[in-house]
Amino acid sequence: MIEKKLLRKIINICSNNNFTKLLFDYLNFDTVFLNYHRVVSDQEYLSGNRPNNDLIVSKSVFEEQIKYLKQNFNVISINDINKNLDQKKKIIITFDDGYLDNFENALPVLEKYECPAIIYIVTSFLDNKNYPWWLKIWNIIQQKQFIFYNQKKLDISNDRLKFKIYNFFCKKIVLMNKSEQISFFKEVMKNYDNFSNNQSKEFLSKNDLIKLGDSRLIEIGCHTHNHQNLKILNEFELKDEIEKSKLFLEQILKREISHFSIPFGTKKTFSDKSLELIKKFNFKTIVTTEHGNFDKKKMFRIPRIGIGNNDLGGNLYSKAFGFDSFVNKILNR
């Protein structure tokens, strides 16, 4: 922990010195893609005992971040990425998955500061018809004191054990296709007589999506139909995931969908073959969550950096300037 804090301080200091600025000018690193997922109310953020907290930002912190970005950078629409090529310090704000709080909490802040963004939608999550596996498994873990897996009864009676088993299952489930995930959950659930399927309204409705699409600040992108690991899908499954999602969004919004976000977005969850197939659907950009700095020659493998609730001041500047991505790429983190 001490080493991480020290590294964080060093990165923040180095990101804001003249040598780094000159280096980035020379390398033409002038655009950074920031990645958000959820923007929840301050009360929900403080009350939550959950995994993946690094993917969640409170509304008040989000407003501080957007205000700072608008004051210190040029926040642009993804559709303007090839315009104003001489402009420096450009930021593109992205959201993944299509959570309802993007509409309820993020949009009012974005409108207040005239800040464009793109939201990538998992179409099976719309109207809460499908529930992502990471929320399903956490819902089970939260409610139970033990869980059955591989004919073993595993103790999950305290928070430490709950988070440990959650991380264990995440590593397993991300390698399963949709049918394998269904079988997995049937196996896990068969030993429970009473279980509350406590699925709240986490995701956008179609009407919410239409309202977002009507905003001049919001672009809508494709994030597949079921949010699967693309690397493990065969060609037919992969094509179905992309085609179904793209057509569904275009039917709802009555316009072409030109941008794509790879689910999970790491090199373990897509391949060169995946990219080649995605390109056939005439997307203008494809974003990942890989580390690295944006290169205009690589519009179909754009790196992004995640933004969390602790990213204010020097932390936010370093990420928005692109120095975090630069260091992470060098360290292969």
C-alpha positions, 0 to 999 in steps of 0.5 A: 500500500505504501509503495502504491501511494509513493508511486502515485505521488511520483506519477502525479509530480512527473505528469505536470513538469515541463519535460513530460509536456515537451515529450508528449508534444513531441510524441503527439500524445494529445487525446485521452479516452476516459472510462466510466461505468457508474455514477451513483448518488452520494448516499448509495456510494457511502452505504455500499458494501460491494466489489468493483468499487473502483468502477463507481463514482459518486455524483458529487465527485463526478461533478468535481471531475467534470468541472475540472476537466472542462476548465483544464482540458478540451472535452470533445465528442468522439465524432470530432476526433478527426477535427481540430487536429492542432488542438491539444489536451483533448478528452473523450468521456466514455461510459460502459454497459448502460446503467440507469444512473448514467441517465439519472446522475451523470447526464444532468452534470454533463448538461450543466457543464456542456460536456459531451460523452458516449455511452456504450450499451449492452442491449440485453440489459435494456429494460432490465431483461437480462442481468449481468453475471457479476451482479447475479453472483454477488447477489447470491454471495451477499445473501448466503453464509455458504455456497456450493461449488464442485460438490463442496460447501464453501464458507462465505460467512464474512465480508473477507470470504465473500469478496474472496469467493467473488473474485474467484468466481469472476475469474471462472465466469469470464471464461464461460460463454452464455450457455455455460454461464446459465449452466453454472448458475443452475448448478450454484442455485440448485441447493437453495430452497429459498432465495430472493432474486433481488434484482433492482432496476440497474439499467436503462429502459428503451425510453431512457435510451431514446432520451439519451439519444436525443441529447446533443451531448450524448453519442450512443455506442455498441457494447454487444448484446450479452457482454461476453468474452469475445475471445472465447466465442466462435465466429457465429457467436461473435457475429451474433453478439455484434449484429444483434446489438447494433441492429437493435440500437439502430432500430430504437434510435433510428440512426446508424451506430458508429462506435464499438466498445469491447466487453471487458476490453483487455487482451485476455478478452479479445483477439486480432480475429475478433477485431477483424470481424468487428471491423466488418460492421463499419464502426468508425472506432473500437475502444478497449481498456488496454493501457497506452496512449491514443494513436490516430493510426489505430482507431480500431484499438483505442486504449482507455483509462478508468476513472474512480472516486479517488481521481481528483486533483493530481490523480485526475490531471495525470490520467487526463493528461495521459501520463498514467497510461504512458507509465502503465504501458511501460510497466505492463500493468 
